[in-house]
Amino acid sequence: MSKGKSKAHGGITSRWGGFFFVLPSIIAVAIFVYGMIAWTLNISLSNKNSSAVHNPKFVGIANFTGLIHDERFTHAFGNLIKFTVVFIAGTLISGFIMALLLEKGIKGEGVFRSVYLYPMAISFIAMGTVWNWLMNSTHGEGAAGINLILAKLHLSFLQSDWYVSPKSSMYAMALPAIWQMSGYVLALFLAGFRGIPDDLREAARVDGASEAKIYRYVLFPQLSPTFLTVLIILGHISMKVFDLIIGISGKTYITDVLAVYMWQVTFDFTNYAKGAAIAMVILLMVAIVVIPYLRYVNKSEEYN
């Protein structure tokens, strides 16, 4: 009996010990994540539209409905959609192609992998400062960056206005983001390839399948979970993009996105209620993308 009580007592102590070990993290998340979300939601439903309002009143969803008629908001939202589409498509394609090239285990793979992953070590704001110079819009004799390289290669007809042109601004903004995140996508797809058992390939070869058919019918379908993961990660990164835009073009109308507009409304115009409403819209967009994925992952783990 004493041994049984001792084991039971030890189990209870272990459980409570684990709980108290993670308790500081639980408190921090409750305050600085969910508490801040609740506080932001509360402000977004008030008339706190200037620092002079000391006793804000509840106005419901008026701040949210007002965003629909805000031309600056719709412009920023449109820019974000353009950026997201180009960024996700470009990063997926480039990362997948690089993973496909390295998948066979070529010589010097470690060097290539390090080179491809290196851009991830650079912050968006530092990268934006460099790309601000690379995407200099000057043509002709005063050209610099990419336009200068194109001129030296006698490809002046490919020179662009980059981010200063309304037509190409958001597509140009996606280029440095693609450059930085392609290595990360490469690593995920490469891990997906390496996680496929060699027995599947050998069985397909025994059945007479060509290498092209092995990739198409055996390997690529196995990468569906990896593809979904990459899509979700890139999607939520693009929706929150801020420092890259600030580093390249600053707070300009042409390259406005929701996060930049939220910063201006909140801190430059001190319209806290409207800024909070924009923040909640961004949070909702991210939640729409991430929550279904988390449910899918949880169900997959239950089945396994």
Summary of the structure (lengths in Angstrom):
residues: 304
radius of gyration: 25.2
end to end distance: 38.1
largest distance: 91.6
contacts: 871
relative contact order: 0.13
helix: 77%
strand: 1%
